[in-house]
């Protein structure tokens, strides 16, 4: 075996497939808006196959390759474990059964798609600025395909959005831009520092509170100012009319760092807040 093949084999052995339940993958979903292709991963809830007339709410998640499977995650075998957590909570009737859609990021174009403004980098390049195009990609291309292919419930009350880091920025951005589409958002370890805390300013500039149910969180080991920025955002949301424990959750995770393992440990709380079981 050649050295390159040997390395590839070892890397493959280091990764373990870890999917629970029915995960469907569209390997090369094409976007006319963005001019690129990417996998779309659709996880179906436990009763989907046995309840052919039932329709389900949908949670869309960014960085889809990190959501379900250690084989495809950015860090080997460190993923959100949304399939495991979702299965347990739905079977225990703590969370409404729902479809969860993982939208893979665009690799090197990830920051461009997730960040709403374009800024220069220290290395002389630039990043960000395509969040509006990414929003259109999700609302005008991904969502119609999901609604056509699977038995979904429509409307903002039945549609959630979740992302972390830069994905947390675009989640909040999309929620503020289209509350008529997304009614439940989870803003996980968001990069609130982006563009001089742009997203906190955007919330402060809202003319009125929006009909959004918002989860926002941060670990205490994600940077010196990260929790202060989170608390500033929490206060800004409250000033606009959101109420803690009602339509707002702000969680500080003591000792948590900035990676998928930390987010996996919070995923149960996130799902219970966004889609609590009804009655």
C-alpha positions in Angstrom: 0.0 0.0 0.0 1.3 3.4 -0.9 2.0 5.9 1.9 -0.9 8.1 0.8 -3.3 5.2 0.8 -2.1 4.1 4.2 -2.7 7.5 5.6 -6.2 7.6 4.1 -7.0 4.2 5.6 -5.8 5.2 9.1 -7.9 8.4 8.9 -10.9 6.4 7.8 -10.5 4.0 10.7 -10.2 7.0 13.1 -13.7 8.1 12.2 -16.8 6.2 13.3 -20.2 6.4 11.7 -22.7 7.2 14.5 -26.2 7.7 13.1 -29.4 6.8 15.0 -32.6 6.6 13.1 -33.6 7.4 9.5 -31.1 9.8 7.9 -31.6 10.7 4.3 -28.9 12.5 2.3 -29.2 14.5 -0.8 -25.5 14.4 -1.8 -25.2 17.4 -4.2 -28.1 19.9 -3.7 -27.5 22.7 -6.2 -28.1 26.3 -5.4 -28.7 28.7 -8.2 -28.6 31.6 -5.7 -25.2 30.7 -4.4 -23.8 28.9 -7.5 -22.6 25.9 -5.6 -23.5 22.3 -4.5 -23.6 20.7 -1.0 -25.2 17.8 0.8 -28.5 18.3 2.6 -29.1 15.8 5.4 -32.7 15.1 6.5 -33.3 13.2 9.7 -36.8 11.8 10.1 -38.5 11.4 13.6 -39.3 8.0 15.1 -42.9 7.8 14.0 -42.4 9.1 10.4 -42.5 5.7 8.8 -45.4 4.3 10.7 -47.6 7.4 10.6 -48.1 8.1 6.8 -50.7 10.8 7.3 -48.9 12.8 10.0 -47.0 16.0 9.3 -44.1 17.4 11.3 -42.5 20.7 12.2 -38.9 21.2 10.9 -35.7 22.4 12.5 -33.1 23.6 10.0 -29.4 23.5 11.2 -26.3 25.0 9.7 -23.0 23.1 9.4 -25.0 20.0 8.6 -22.0 17.7 8.3 -21.4 18.2 12.1 -25.0 17.5 13.2 -25.5 13.8 13.0 -22.4 11.8 12.2 -18.9 11.5 13.5 -17.8 10.2 10.1 -18.5 13.6 8.5 -17.9 16.0 11.3 -15.2 18.7 11.2 -13.5 17.2 14.3 -13.4 13.4 14.0 -16.2 11.7 16.0 -17.2 15.0 17.7 -20.7 16.0 16.5 -23.9 17.5 17.8 -25.5 14.0 18.4 -28.8 15.6 17.4 -30.1 12.2 16.2 -29.4 10.4 19.5 -30.7 13.3 21.6 -33.7 13.9 19.5 -34.7 10.2 19.5 -34.5 10.0 23.3 -36.5 13.1 23.9 -39.1 12.4 21.3 -39.6 8.8 22.5 -39.9 10.2 26.0 -42.5 12.7 24.8 -40.5 15.6 26.1 -40.1 17.2 22.7 -42.5 17.3 19.8 -41.5 14.9 17.0 -39.9 16.9 14.2 -37.9 16.6 11.1 -34.3 17.9 11.4 -32.5 19.2 8.3 -28.7 19.6 8.3 -27.5 22.0 5.6 -23.8 21.4 5.0 -21.6 24.5 5.0 -19.7 25.6 1.8 -16.2 24.9 3.1 -14.0 27.8 2.4 -17.0 30.0 1.6 -18.6 29.3 5.0 -17.7 32.7 6.6 -18.8 34.5 3.4 -22.3 32.9 3.5 -22.8 33.1 7.3 -21.7 36.7 8.0 -24.0 39.6 6.9 -21.3 42.2 6.4 -18.0 42.1 4.5 -14.8 43.0 6.4 -11.1 43.0 5.7 -9.0 40.3 7.4 -5.6 40.9 8.9 -4.0 38.9 6.1 -5.3 41.4 3.5 -8.2 39.4 2.3 -11.9 39.8 3.1 -14.7 37.7 4.4 -18.5 37.8 5.0 -21.2 39.7 3.1 -23.3 36.9 1.6 -25.8 36.2 4.4 -28.7 37.6 2.4 -27.9 35.2 -0.5 -27.6 32.3 2.0 -31.0 33.3 3.5 -32.5 33.2 0.0 -30.9 29.8 -0.6 -32.6 28.4 2.5 -36.0 30.0 2.1 -36.3 29.8 -1.7 -34.5 26.6 -2.5 -33.9 24.3 0.4 -37.3 24.8 2.2 -39.5 24.3 -0.9 -37.6 21.1 -1.7 -38.0 19.8 1.9 -41.7 20.7 1.9 -42.2 18.9 -1.4 -40.2 15.8 -0.5 -41.3 15.3 3.1 -44.4 15.6 5.2 -43.8 19.0 6.9 -45.9 21.5 8.8 -45.4 25.0 7.5 -45.4 28.4 9.0 -43.1 30.1 11.5 -44.6 28.3 14.5 -43.5 25.0 13.0 -40.2 26.2 11.6 -37.0 26.5 13.6 -33.4 27.4 12.9 -30.2 26.6 14.8 -26.5 27.3 14.3 -23.3 27.9 16.3 -20.4 30.3 16.0 -20.7 32.1 12.6 -23.7 29.8 12.2 -25.2 31.5 15.3 -24.7 34.9 13.7 -26.6 33.8 10.6 -29.3 32.1 12.6 -30.0 35.4 14.5 -29.7 37.4 11.3 -32.2 35.2 9.4 -34.6 35.2 12.3 -34.6 39.0 12.4 -34.9 39.3 8.7 -37.7 36.7 8.2 -39.8 36.2 11.3 -42.6 35.3 8.9 -40.7 32.2 8.1 -38.7 31.2 11.2 -40.5 31.4 14.6 -38.0 29.5 16.8 -34.3 30.0 16.7 -31.3 28.7 18.7 -28.3 31.0 18.6 -25.5 28.8 20.0 -22.2 30.2 21.0 -22.6 33.1 18.5 -19.7 35.1 17.3 -21.2 38.3 18.8 -17.9 40.1 18.4 -18.4 40.2 14.6 -18.2 43.7 13.1 -18.2 45.5 16.5 -21.1 43.5 17.9 -23.2 44.2 14.8 -26.0 41.7 15.8 -26.6 43.3 19.2 -26.9 46.7 17.5 -29.4 45.2 15.0 -31.5 44.0 17.9 -31.3 47.4 19.5 -32.4 49.0 16.3 -35.6 46.9 15.9 -38.7 49.1 15.9 -40.5 46.5 18.0 -40.3 43.0 19.3 -40.6 40.3 16.7 -42.6 37.1 17.1 -39.5 34.9 17.8 -38.8 32.3 20.4 -35.1 32.7 21.0 -32.5 30.5 22.7 -29.1 32.0 23.1 -26.1 30.6 25.0 -22.3 30.7 25.6 -19.7 28.7 27.4 -17.4 30.4 29.9 -14.3 29.2 28.1 -15.0 30.7 24.7 -13.1 33.9 25.0 -12.5 36.7 27.6 -15.4 38.8 26.5 -17.8 36.2 25.2 -20.1 36.0 28.3 -20.2 39.8 28.6 -21.2 40.0 25.0 -23.9 37.4 25.6 -25.2 39.3 28.6 -25.3 42.5 26.6 -27.4 40.7 24.0 -29.7 39.3 26.7 -30.3 42.7 28.1 -30.9 44.2 24.6 -33.5 41.5 23.8 -35.3 42.1 27.2 -35.4 45.8 26.5 -37.2 45.0 23.2 -39.8 42.9 25.1 -38.6 39.4 25.2 -39.1 37.6 28.5 -36.8 35.1 30.1 -38.5 31.8 30.7 -41.3 32.6 28.3 -40.0 33.4 24.8 -36.3 33.9 25.7 -33.7 31.6 27.2 -30.1 32.8 27.9 -27.8 30.0 29.1 -24.3 30.3 30.4 -22.5 27.0 30.3 -19.8 26.9 33.0 -16.6 25.4 31.8 -17.8 24.9 28.2 -15.5 25.5 25.3 -16.3 26.3 21.7 -16.9 23.0 19.9 -19.5 20.4 18.9 -19.0 18.3 22.0 -20.1 21.3 24.2 -23.0 22.0 21.9 -24.1 18.4 21.9 -24.4 18.5 25.7 -26.8 21.5 25.4 -28.8 20.1 22.6 -31.4 18.5 24.8 -32.2 21.8 26.5 -32.3 23.5 23.2 -34.8 21.1 21.7 -37.0 21.2 24.8 -37.1 25.0 24.7 -37.7 25.3 20.9 -40.2 22.5 20.5 -41.6 21.4 23.9 -44.1 18.6 23.8 -47.7 19.7 23.8 -49.8 18.3 26.5 
